[in-house]
Amino acid sequence: MREYDSNEYDVIVVGAGHAGSEAALAAARMGEKTLLLTINVDMLAFMPCNPSLGGPAKGIVVREIDALGGEMGRNIDKTYIQMRMLNTGKGPAVRALRAQADKAAYHRSMKAVIEAQPNLTLRQGMAERLLVEDGVCVGVVTATGARYHAKSVVLTAGTSSRGKIIIGELMYSSGPNNSLPSVKLSENLEELGFSLRRFKTGTPPRVDGNTIDFDKTEEQPGDTTPNHFSYETSDAVYLKDQLSCWMTYTNDKTHEIIRENLDRAPMFSGVIKGVGPRYCPSIEDKVVRFADKPRHQLFLEPEGRDTDEYYVGDFSTSMPEEVQLKMLHSVAGLEHAEMMRPGYAIEYDVIEPWQLHPTLETKVVKNLYTAGQMNGTSGYEEAAGQGLIAGINAALRAENKAPFTLKRSDAYIGVMIDDLVTKGTNEPYRLLTSRAEYRLILRHDNADLRLTEMGHGLGLINDVRFAQFETKKAQIEAELARLDSIRLKPAQVNDWLASLGAAPLKDGVLASDFLKRPEVTYNDLLQFIPAENLDHRVVEQVEIQIKYAGYIAKEQQSIDRLKRLEAKKIPERLDYEAINGLATEARQKLTKIQPETIAQASRISGVNPADIAILSVYIEQGRIAKVTA
């Protein structure tokens, strides 16, 4: 194929899934001339698996993307068909918003945003090779021979990277949803010295909603109380005619069909080589691993308003097609369901993420960034969060500006990236609230308070939105100060407390201390100390910050200690062989990962406190013998 030079750009983004869309929009909005190159523009921001966003940890990531100026939150708020707040009976640290998306509308809406974005060019083409000069990425070459040059490049190839679809005995080269696979780019990455590995994910069958007996299932309606992912979305536009999801269960017959056909299951016959996601296993894997469980819940979720197709959630499988149909027909409500698409497994290449800096720039090739599932994660939200950070840093590199990173104490996005680059991953990585040691600080409700100033500083949050944020912040601070200045007397509140069967006051207390009582809400407090009508988001912050003040203060102390360790930088390309006293495993892991700070080094598996103490002393006393080239 004859190669020819095409346009010059500041930033090139390869792949237009959820990571690529955020990366390209961020770079363009920061003023960089950006090219978004994708195999198929009709797959832009497509949802090949579950058409939904959010849930535990993931929903917080969508809020964080929005607070930084990304697009995912705004787009789902325009295209959802159901919205639900999860874990409302638990504390604020684990509450999470989840939205069922209209799959086609979500794609169309994001495509329209990208097409209208200044500085951004959307082009269909398959990147096959990177242009690398003296260890620096300067562009890409496509299958048609076009050479695009740029100051920085972001790769978000996702599951199309040497993708292979598997359905029973059937195997063929393909990206998700029968799209074209990207083969030569993976080969080029190996030639450049990258370490790749194979992961696997999968999807369940889709069925015709007209053939579902919903009377045999449990309805899961949306919330009537307004909630949104984007801080820009008004409660006035909250969707009232939401579509319900439905819940049903597998049973003994389903499990018997699966067990009888395990010899034909690619997961168990040795056909599938890639490692699958621990927290989203196939139904055949569940039946084998949890043999004592009599049933597993399934969710029937509409794929959109203008289609009868339903997604059978938690029924991911790569069984042969006729076996899948038998499995479906054994489930209550699906006895006569017509399968519109079979489920499938897909194997694909990922870059070992320890080869990345916290900016998501690769250590192997400079000015090259990677994001999304090719970094070993699973999920649209994780991909979009990485894409936003990669796009920001690619834009900053194009301008020779200082990079941008998020710490573990800043955001779930920071937790995810730190986990990836510090620990790597042996399976598709999924964000969980348990991964965040500061989850009471990293809540869904305060993402704007944590990150909006950063987004504004990057140029991704406009002045109008920032002014609205500043007003909200001032109202929260003013109300907290007011409650800290007003004292309630026993005579004011004891009759009311008695009506609740609560202990009376013996002495006067500050209104803020009174609110800390578990039986008292902010609205209860207003009957004793009236206030101006505040927005419910302001009230939510006041109540949480007061009721959880002690716990939040303890987490903040831990964060302050972490920041001191983060401030201790480690020299680049340090020769750990020259440091006496380090354990062999610690020396090997530190050499492999090359942590940038003492805090990051302390989180590496196999590096013990004694190793950290030795490393700290060497750095503080300047006793580093040599640094590798």
C-alpha positions as CSV (number, residue, x, y, z in Angstrom):
1,M,0.0,0.0,0.0
2,R,1.4,3.4,-1.0
3,E,1.6,5.8,1.9
4,Y,0.8,9.5,1.6
5,D,0.9,12.4,4.1
6,S,-2.4,13.8,5.1
7,N,-3.3,16.6,7.6
8,E,-1.2,17.7,10.6
9,Y,-2.9,17.7,14.0
10,D,-2.1,18.5,17.6
11,V,-3.7,15.4,19.0
12,I,-4.9,12.2,17.3
13,V,-7.3,9.8,19.1
14,V,-7.6,6.3,17.7
15,G,-10.9,4.6,18.5
16,A,-14.3,6.3,19.2
17,G,-15.8,4.2,22.0
18,H,-16.4,5.8,25.3
19,A,-12.7,6.4,26.0
20,G,-12.0,7.8,22.6
21,S,-15.0,10.1,22.6
22,E,-14.0,11.7,25.9
23,A,-10.4,11.9,25.0
24,A,-11.1,13.7,21.7
25,L,-13.7,16.1,23.1
26,A,-11.3,17.0,26.0
27,A,-8.4,17.7,23.6
28,A,-10.5,19.8,21.2
29,R,-12.1,21.8,24.0
30,M,-8.7,22.6,25.4
31,G,-8.0,24.3,22.0
32,E,-6.0,21.5,20.2
33,K,-6.7,20.6,16.6
34,T,-7.8,17.0,17.1
35,L,-8.5,14.0,14.9
36,L,-10.8,11.3,16.0
37,L,-10.1,8.2,13.9
38,T,-12.4,5.2,14.2
39,I,-13.0,1.9,12.3
40,N,-16.7,2.7,11.9
41,V,-18.3,6.0,12.7
42,D,-21.7,4.2,13.1
43,M,-20.2,2.5,16.3
44,L,-19.2,5.8,18.0
45,A,-19.9,5.6,21.7
46,F,-21.8,2.4,21.1
47,M,-22.9,0.1,23.9
48,P,-22.2,-3.5,22.7
49,C,-22.9,-4.9,26.1
50,N,-25.4,-3.6,28.7
51,P,-27.1,-0.4,27.6
52,S,-26.7,1.3,31.0
53,L,-24.4,3.5,32.9
54,G,-23.7,3.9,36.6
55,G,-24.1,1.7,39.6
56,P,-21.7,1.3,42.6
57,A,-18.4,3.2,42.1
58,K,-19.2,3.4,38.3
59,G,-21.9,6.0,38.8
60,I,-19.5,8.1,40.9
61,V,-17.1,8.0,38.0
62,V,-19.7,9.4,35.6
63,R,-20.3,12.3,38.1
64,E,-16.5,12.9,38.3
65,I,-16.3,13.0,34.5
66,D,-19.0,15.6,34.5
67,A,-17.4,17.6,37.2
68,L,-14.2,17.8,35.2
69,G,-16.0,18.9,32.0
70,G,-16.5,15.5,30.3
71,E,-19.5,14.6,28.2
72,M,-20.8,11.2,29.5
73,G,-23.1,12.6,32.2
74,R,-24.7,15.1,29.9
75,N,-25.2,12.5,27.2
76,I,-26.9,9.9,29.4
77,D,-29.1,12.6,30.9
78,K,-30.4,13.3,27.4
79,T,-30.9,9.7,26.4
80,Y,-31.9,7.6,29.5
81,I,-35.1,5.6,29.7
82,Q,-34.9,4.8,33.4
83,M,-33.0,6.4,36.3
84,R,-32.6,4.8,39.8
85,M,-30.6,5.6,42.9
86,L,-29.2,2.5,44.4
87,N,-28.3,1.7,48.0
88,T,-30.6,4.4,49.4
89,G,-30.9,2.5,52.6
90,K,-27.2,2.7,53.2
91,G,-24.7,5.5,53.9
92,P,-23.8,8.2,51.4
93,A,-20.4,6.5,50.6
94,V,-22.0,3.7,48.7
95,R,-25.1,5.3,47.2
96,A,-24.9,5.2,43.4
97,L,-27.0,6.4,40.5
98,R,-27.8,4.1,37.6
99,A,-29.4,4.8,34.3
100,Q,-30.8,2.5,31.6
101,A,-29.9,4.0,28.3
102,D,-31.6,4.1,25.0
103,K,-28.7,2.5,23.1
104,A,-29.4,4.0,19.7
105,A,-30.2,7.5,21.1
106,Y,-27.0,7.5,23.2
107,H,-24.8,6.8,20.2
108,R,-26.7,9.4,18.0
109,S,-26.5,12.1,20.6
110,M,-22.7,11.6,21.3
111,K,-22.0,11.5,17.6
112,A,-23.9,14.8,17.1
113,V,-21.9,16.4,19.9
114,I,-18.6,15.3,18.4
115,E,-19.6,16.4,14.9
116,A,-20.5,19.9,16.2
117,Q,-17.3,20.3,18.4
118,P,-14.9,23.0,17.1
119,N,-11.3,21.8,16.6
120,L,-12.5,18.2,16.2
121,T,-12.4,16.1,13.0
122,L,-14.2,12.8,12.9
123,R,-12.9,10.4,10.3
124,Q,-13.5,6.7,9.5
125,G,-10.3,4.7,9.1
126,M,-8.3,1.9,10.6
127,A,-5.0,2.8,12.3
128,E,-2.5,0.0,11.6
129,R,0.8,1.5,12.6
130,L,2.3,4.2,14.8
131,L,4.8,6.7,13.5
132,V,7.6,6.7,16.0
133,E,10.8,8.7,15.7
134,D,13.6,8.4,18.3
135,G,11.2,6.8,20.8
136,V,8.5,9.5,20.3
137,C,5.1,8.9,18.7
138,V,4.5,11.5,16.0
139,G,1.4,10.1,14.3
140,V,-0.4,7.0,12.8
141,V,-0.7,5.2,9.5
142,T,-4.1,3.8,8.3
143,A,-5.0,0.8,6.3
144,T,-5.4,3.0,3.2
145,G,-1.9,4.4,3.6
146,A,-2.8,7.8,5.0
147,R,-0.2,9.2,7.3
148,Y,-1.5,11.6,10.0
149,H,1.0,13.5,12.1
150,A,0.5,14.9,15.6
151,K,2.3,16.1,18.7
152,S,0.6,13.4,20.8
153,V,-1.5,10.3,20.1
154,V,-4.1,8.5,22.3
155,L,-4.9,4.9,21.6
156,T,-8.4,3.6,22.7
157,A,-8.7,0.5,20.5
158,G,-10.9,-1.4,23.1
159,T,-12.0,-5.0,22.4
160,S,-11.4,-4.7,18.7
161,S,-7.7,-5.3,19.3
162,R,-7.2,-8.7,17.6
163,G,-10.7,-9.4,18.7
164,K,-12.1,-12.9,18.3
165,I,-15.8,-13.8,18.9
166,I,-16.6,-17.2,20.2
167,I,-20.1,-18.9,20.2
168,G,-19.9,-22.6,21.1
169,E,-17.8,-24.2,18.4
170,L,-17.9,-21.1,16.2
171,M,-14.9,-18.8,16.3
172,Y,-14.1,-15.8,14.0
173,S,-12.0,-12.7,14.0
174,S,-14.2,-9.7,14.9
175,G,-14.6,-6.6,17.1
176,P,-17.6,-6.2,19.3
177,N,-21.1,-6.6,17.7
178,N,-19.5,-8.1,14.6
179,S,-17.5,-5.0,13.8
180,L,-14.1,-5.1,12.0
181,P,-11.2,-6.2,14.3
182,S,-7.9,-4.2,14.6
183,V,-5.1,-6.7,14.0
184,K,-2.0,-5.0,12.7
185,L,-2.0,-2.3,15.4
186,S,-1.5,-4.9,18.0
187,E,1.3,-6.5,16.0
188,N,2.9,-3.0,15.7
189,L,2.7,-2.5,19.5
190,E,4.5,-5.7,20.1
191,E,7.2,-4.7,17.6
192,L,7.7,-1.5,19.5
193,G,8.3,-3.5,22.7
194,F,5.0,-3.4,24.5
195,S,3.9,-6.4,26.6
196,L,0.4,-7.5,25.7
197,R,-1.9,-10.2,27.1
198,R,-5.3,-11.6,26.2
199,F,-8.5,-10.8,28.2
200,K,-12.0,-12.0,27.6
201,T,-15.4,-10.5,28.1
202,G,-18.9,-11.5,26.9
203,T,-22.5,-10.5,26.4
204,P,-25.8,-12.3,27.0
205,P,-28.5,-13.1,24.4
206,R,-31.1,-10.4,23.4
207,V,-34.7,-11.4,23.1
208,D,-37.9,-10.0,21.5
209,G,-39.8,-8.2,24.2
210,N,-43.1,-9.2,22.6
211,T,-42.4,-12.8,23.5
212,I,-41.6,-12.2,27.2
213,D,-44.3,-13.1,29.7
214,F,-43.8,-10.1,32.1
215,D,-46.5,-11.4,34.5
216,K,-44.0,-14.1,35.6
217,T,-41.3,-11.5,36.4
218,E,-40.8,-8.7,39.0
219,E,-41.1,-5.1,37.9
220,Q,-38.2,-2.8,38.6
221,P,-39.5,0.8,37.9
222,G,-37.5,4.0,37.8
223,D,-37.4,6.6,40.5
224,T,-40.0,9.4,40.7
225,T,-37.6,11.7,42.6
226,P,-35.4,13.6,40.1
227,N,-31.7,12.7,39.9
228,H,-29.2,13.3,37.2
229,F,-25.6,12.5,36.4
230,S,-24.7,15.9,35.2
231,Y,-24.6,18.9,37.5
232,E,-25.9,21.0,34.6
233,T,-29.2,19.0,34.1
234,S,-32.3,20.7,35.6
235,D,-34.8,18.8,37.7
236,A,-37.5,20.3,35.5
237,V,-36.6,18.0,32.6
238,Y,-36.6,14.8,34.6
239,L,-38.2,12.0,32.6
240,K,-41.7,11.0,33.9
241,D,-42.6,8.2,31.4
242,Q,-39.7,5.9,32.2
243,L,-39.5,2.3,31.0
244,S,-39.4,-0.5,33.6
245,C,-36.8,-3.2,33.9
246,W,-37.9,-6.7,35.0
247,M,-36.3,-9.3,37.3
248,T,-36.5,-13.1,37.0
249,Y,-34.3,-16.1,38.1
250,T,-32.6,-19.1,36.8
251,N,-33.6,-22.4,38.3
252,D,-32.7,-26.1,38.6
253,K,-33.6,-26.8,35.0
254,T,-31.5,-24.0,33.7
255,H,-28.5,-25.3,35.7
256,E,-29.1,-28.8,34.5
257,I,-29.0,-27.7,30.9
258,I,-25.8,-25.9,31.5
259,R,-24.1,-28.8,33.3
260,E,-25.2,-31.2,30.6
261,N,-23.5,-29.0,28.0
262,L,-20.3,-28.0,29.7
263,D,-18.3,-30.1,27.2
264,R,-19.4,-27.6,24.6
265,A,-18.8,-24.6,26.7
266,P,-15.8,-22.7,25.4
267,M,-15.1,-21.5,29.0
268,F,-14.5,-25.1,30.1
269,S,-13.4,-26.9,26.9
270,G,-10.2,-24.9,26.6
271,V,-11.2,-22.9,23.6
272,I,-11.2,-19.6,25.5
273,K,-7.6,-18.6,26.4
274,G,-8.2,-15.1,27.7
275,V,-8.9,-14.2,31.3
276,G,-12.5,-13.2,32.0
277,P,-13.9,-10.6,34.5
278,R,-14.2,-11.9,38.0
279,Y,-17.1,-9.6,38.9
280,C,-19.1,-10.3,35.7
281,P,-18.8,-14.0,35.1
282,S,-20.7,-15.9,32.5
283,I,-23.8,-17.8,33.6
284,E,-22.1,-21.2,33.1
285,D,-19.2,-20.0,35.2
286,K,-21.6,-19.0,38.0
287,V,-23.4,-22.4,37.9
288,V,-20.0,-24.2,38.2
289,R,-18.4,-21.9,40.8
290,F,-21.5,-21.5,43.0
291,A,-23.0,-25.0,42.6
292,D,-24.8,-24.7,46.0
293,K,-27.0,-21.8,44.8
294,P,-30.4,-22.9,43.6
295,R,-30.9,-19.8,41.4
296,H,-29.3,-16.6,40.0
297,Q,-31.2,-13.4,39.4
298,L,-31.5,-12.0,35.9
299,F,-32.6,-8.6,34.7
300,L,-34.6,-8.0,31.5
301,E,-33.7,-4.5,30.3
302,P,-35.1,-2.6,27.3
303,E,-32.5,-1.6,24.8
304,G,-34.4,1.5,23.8
305,R,-37.7,3.3,23.2
306,D,-38.0,2.4,19.5
307,T,-37.1,-1.3,19.7
308,D,-38.6,-4.4,21.2
309,E,-35.1,-5.9,21.9
310,Y,-34.4,-6.8,25.5
311,Y,-31.0,-7.4,27.1
312,V,-30.9,-10.4,29.5
313,G,-28.7,-9.0,32.2
314,D,-26.4,-11.4,34.2
315,F,-26.9,-14.1,31.6
316,S,-23.6,-13.6,29.7
317,T,-22.7,-16.8,27.8
318,S,-20.7,-18.3,25.0
319,M,-22.6,-21.6,24.8
320,P,-23.7,-22.8,21.4
321,E,-26.7,-21.0,20.0
322,E,-29.2,-23.9,20.4
323,V,-28.1,-24.4,24.0
324,Q,-28.6,-20.7,24.8
325,L,-32.2,-21.0,23.5
326,K,-32.8,-24.0,25.8
327,M,-31.4,-22.1,28.7
328,L,-33.6,-19.1,28.0
329,H,-36.7,-21.2,27.7
330,S,-36.1,-22.7,31.1
331,V,-36.4,-19.3,32.8
332,A,-39.7,-18.0,34.2
333,G,-41.1,-15.4,31.8
334,L,-38.9,-16.5,28.9
335,E,-40.5,-19.9,28.1
336,H,-41.5,-18.7,24.7
337,A,-38.9,-15.9,24.2
338,E,-37.5,-15.5,20.7
339,M,-33.8,-14.9,20.7
340,M,-32.9,-12.0,18.4
341,R,-29.1,-12.2,19.0
342,P,-27.1,-14.9,20.7
343,G,-24.7,-14.2,23.5
344,Y,-21.0,-14.4,22.7
345,A,-17.5,-14.2,24.3
346,I,-14.9,-11.9,22.8
347,E,-11.1,-12.2,23.3
348,Y,-8.9,-9.2,22.8
349,D,-5.5,-7.7,23.4
350,V,-4.6,-5.5,26.3
351,I,-1.5,-3.5,27.2
352,E,0.0,-4.5,30.5
353,P,-1.0,-1.3,32.4
354,W,2.2,-1.2,34.5
355,Q,3.8,0.1,31.3
356,L,2.0,3.4,31.9
357,H,2.7,6.6,33.8
358,P,-0.2,8.0,36.0
359,T,-0.8,10.4,33.2
360,L,-1.6,7.4,31.0
361,E,1.4,8.1,28.8
362,T,3.3,4.9,28.0
363,K,6.8,4.3,29.3
364,V,7.8,2.5,26.1
365,V,7.0,5.3,23.6
366,K,6.8,9.0,24.6
367,N,3.8,11.2,23.6
368,L,1.7,8.1,23.3
369,Y,-1.2,7.6,25.6
370,T,-3.6,4.6,26.0
371,A,-7.0,4.5,27.6
372,G,-10.0,2.2,28.1
373,Q,-10.3,-1.5,27.8
374,M,-7.0,-1.8,26.1
375,N,-5.5,-0.9,29.5
376,G,-7.2,-3.9,31.1
377,T,-10.4,-2.4,32.5
378,S,-14.0,-3.4,31.9
379,G,-17.0,-1.1,31.6
380,Y,-18.0,2.1,29.7
381,E,-17.5,4.3,32.8
382,E,-13.9,3.1,33.5
383,A,-13.1,3.6,29.9
384,A,-14.5,7.1,29.7
385,G,-12.7,8.2,32.9
386,Q,-9.4,7.1,31.5
387,G,-10.2,8.6,28.1
388,L,-10.8,12.0,29.7
389,I,-7.4,11.9,31.6
390,A,-5.6,10.7,28.5
391,G,-7.1,13.4,26.3
392,I,-6.3,16.1,28.9
393,N,-2.7,15.0,29.1
394,A,-2.3,14.6,25.3
395,A,-3.5,18.2,25.0
396,L,-1.2,19.5,27.7
397,R,1.7,17.6,26.1
398,A,0.9,19.2,22.7
399,E,1.3,22.6,24.5
400,N,4.4,21.5,26.5
401,K,2.5,22.2,29.7
402,A,2.7,20.3,33.0
403,P,0.7,17.1,33.1
404,F,-2.5,16.5,35.0
405,T,-3.1,13.6,37.4
406,L,-5.7,12.6,40.0
407,K,-4.7,11.2,43.3
408,R,-6.4,8.3,45.1
409,S,-7.9,10.9,47.5
410,D,-9.2,13.1,44.6
411,A,-11.5,10.7,42.7
412,Y,-12.4,7.1,41.9
413,I,-10.7,7.8,38.5
414,G,-7.5,8.4,40.5
415,V,-8.0,5.2,42.4
416,M,-8.5,3.2,39.2
417,I,-5.5,4.7,37.4
418,D,-3.2,4.2,40.4
419,D,-4.4,0.6,40.7
420,L,-3.6,0.0,37.1
421,V,-0.2,1.6,36.8
422,T,1.0,0.5,40.3
423,K,-0.4,-3.1,40.5
424,G,-1.3,-4.0,37.0
425,T,-4.2,-6.4,36.6
426,N,-4.5,-10.1,35.9
427,E,-8.1,-9.9,34.8
428,P,-10.5,-7.2,33.5
429,Y,-10.4,-4.5,36.1
430,R,-13.7,-3.2,37.5
431,L,-14.1,-0.3,39.9
432,L,-15.7,-1.2,43.3
433,T,-16.4,1.0,46.3
434,S,-14.1,-1.3,48.3
435,R,-11.1,-0.3,46.1
436,A,-11.2,3.2,47.5
437,E,-9.8,3.7,51.0
438,Y,-11.3,7.2,51.1
439,R,-14.8,6.4,49.9
440,L,-16.6,8.6,52.5
441,I,-14.7,11.5,50.8
442,L,-15.2,10.2,47.3
443,R,-19.0,10.3,47.2
444,H,-21.4,10.6,44.3
445,D,-23.0,13.8,45.7
446,N,-19.8,15.8,46.1
447,A,-17.9,15.2,42.9
448,D,-18.5,18.8,41.9
449,L,-17.0,20.1,45.1
450,R,-13.9,17.8,44.6
451,L,-13.2,18.4,40.9
452,T,-15.0,21.4,39.3
453,E,-12.2,23.8,40.1
454,M,-9.8,21.5,38.4
455,G,-12.0,21.3,35.3
456,H,-12.3,25.0,35.2
457,G,-8.5,25.4,35.5
458,L,-8.1,23.1,32.5
459,G,-10.6,25.1,30.4
460,L,-13.2,22.3,30.4
461,I,-15.7,24.0,32.7
462,N,-17.0,27.3,31.3
463,D,-17.3,30.5,33.4
464,V,-21.1,30.4,33.6
465,R,-21.1,26.9,35.1
466,F,-18.2,27.8,37.4
467,A,-20.0,30.8,38.7
468,Q,-23.1,28.6,39.5
469,F,-20.7,26.2,41.3
470,E,-19.2,29.0,43.3
471,T,-22.7,30.1,44.4
472,K,-23.6,26.6,45.5
473,K,-20.3,26.3,47.4
474,A,-20.9,29.7,49.1
475,Q,-24.4,28.7,50.1
476,I,-23.2,25.4,51.7
477,E,-20.5,27.3,53.7
478,A,-22.9,30.0,54.8
479,E,-25.5,27.4,56.1
480,L,-22.8,25.4,57.9
481,A,-21.6,28.6,59.6
482,R,-25.2,29.5,60.5
483,L,-25.9,26.1,62.1
484,D,-22.6,26.5,64.0
485,S,-23.7,29.8,65.4
486,I,-27.3,29.1,66.6
487,R,-28.0,27.4,70.0
488,L,-31.1,25.4,70.6
489,K,-32.7,25.3,74.1
490,P,-34.4,22.3,75.7
491,A,-37.7,24.1,75.9
492,Q,-37.7,24.5,72.1
493,V,-37.2,20.9,71.1
494,N,-38.0,18.5,74.0
495,D,-41.7,18.2,73.3
496,W,-40.9,17.2,69.7
497,L,-38.2,14.8,70.8
498,A,-40.6,13.2,73.2
499,S,-43.1,12.6,70.4
500,L,-40.4,10.6,68.7
501,G,-39.5,8.7,71.8
502,A,-36.0,10.2,71.7
503,A,-33.9,11.3,74.6
504,P,-34.5,15.0,75.7
505,L,-31.9,17.7,75.8
506,K,-30.6,18.6,79.2
507,D,-28.7,21.7,78.1
508,G,-28.6,23.9,75.1
509,V,-26.7,22.6,72.0
510,L,-25.6,24.1,68.7
511,A,-27.9,23.5,65.9
512,S,-25.1,21.6,64.1
513,D,-24.7,19.2,67.0
514,F,-28.5,18.7,67.2
515,L,-28.5,17.7,63.5
516,K,-25.9,15.0,64.3
517,R,-28.6,13.1,66.2
518,P,-29.7,10.1,64.0
519,E,-33.4,10.9,64.4
520,V,-33.0,14.5,63.2
521,T,-33.0,15.6,59.6
522,Y,-32.2,19.1,58.2
523,N,-35.9,19.6,57.4
524,D,-36.8,18.7,61.0
525,L,-34.4,21.4,62.2
526,L,-36.1,24.1,60.1
527,Q,-39.2,24.0,62.3
528,F,-37.0,25.4,65.1
529,I,-34.7,27.7,63.1
530,P,-36.3,28.7,59.8
531,A,-34.1,29.5,56.9
532,E,-34.3,30.7,53.3
533,N,-35.4,28.0,50.8
534,L,-32.1,26.3,49.7
535,D,-31.6,24.0,46.7
536,H,-31.9,20.3,47.7
537,R,-28.3,19.7,46.5
538,V,-27.1,22.3,49.0
539,V,-29.2,20.8,51.8
540,E,-27.8,17.3,51.0
541,Q,-24.3,18.6,51.4
542,V,-25.0,20.4,54.7
543,E,-26.6,17.3,56.2
544,I,-23.9,14.9,55.1
545,Q,-21.0,17.2,56.1
546,I,-22.5,17.6,59.6
547,K,-23.7,14.1,60.3
548,Y,-20.5,12.5,59.1
549,A,-18.1,15.2,60.3
550,G,-16.1,12.9,62.6
551,Y,-15.6,10.2,60.0
552,I,-14.7,12.7,57.3
553,A,-12.2,14.3,59.6
554,K,-10.5,11.0,60.2
555,E,-10.3,10.2,56.5
556,Q,-8.9,13.7,55.8
557,Q,-6.1,13.0,58.3
558,S,-5.2,9.9,56.4
559,I,-5.2,11.8,53.2
560,D,-2.9,14.4,54.7
561,R,-0.4,11.7,55.6
562,L,-0.7,10.2,52.1
563,K,0.1,13.7,50.6
564,R,3.3,13.8,52.5
565,L,4.4,10.5,51.0
566,E,3.2,11.6,47.5
567,A,5.5,14.6,47.9
568,K,8.6,12.3,48.2
569,K,9.6,11.9,44.6
570,I,11.7,9.0,43.4
571,P,14.4,9.8,40.7
572,E,13.5,8.6,37.2
573,R,14.8,5.2,36.0
574,L,16.4,4.5,39.4
575,D,18.7,1.5,39.5
576,Y,17.3,-0.5,42.4
577,E,20.1,-3.1,42.2
578,A,22.4,-0.4,43.6
579,I,20.3,-0.1,46.9
580,N,21.6,-2.5,49.6
581,G,19.0,-4.1,51.8
582,L,16.0,-4.3,49.5
583,A,14.3,-7.7,49.4
584,T,14.7,-9.5,46.0
585,E,11.0,-9.3,45.2
586,A,10.9,-5.6,46.1
587,R,13.9,-4.9,43.9
588,Q,12.3,-6.8,41.0
589,K,8.8,-5.1,41.4
590,L,10.3,-1.6,41.8
591,T,12.5,-2.1,38.7
592,K,9.5,-3.3,36.7
593,I,7.0,-0.6,37.7
594,Q,9.4,2.3,38.3
595,P,7.1,4.2,40.8
596,E,7.2,8.0,40.8
597,T,6.7,8.6,44.5
598,I,7.3,6.8,47.8
599,A,3.5,6.6,48.2
600,Q,3.1,4.7,44.9
601,A,6.0,2.4,45.8
602,S,4.3,1.5,49.1
603,R,1.3,0.3,47.2
604,I,3.2,-2.2,45.1
605,S,2.4,-5.8,46.0
606,G,5.6,-7.4,47.3
607,V,7.2,-4.2,48.5
608,N,7.1,-4.2,52.3
609,P,7.4,-1.4,54.9
610,A,11.0,-2.3,55.5
611,D,11.8,-1.8,51.8
612,I,10.0,1.6,51.8
613,A,12.1,2.6,54.9
614,I,15.3,1.7,53.2
615,L,14.3,3.4,49.9
616,S,13.3,6.6,51.8
617,V,16.6,6.8,53.6
618,Y,18.6,6.4,50.4
619,I,16.6,9.1,48.7
620,E,16.6,11.6,51.6
621,Q,20.4,11.1,52.2
622,G,21.3,11.3,48.5
623,R,22.9,7.8,48.6
624,I,21.6,6.7,45.2
625,A,24.6,5.1,43.6
626,K,23.5,5.3,40.0
627,V,20.6,5.7,37.7
628,T,19.9,3.5,34.7
629,A,20.0,5.0,31.3
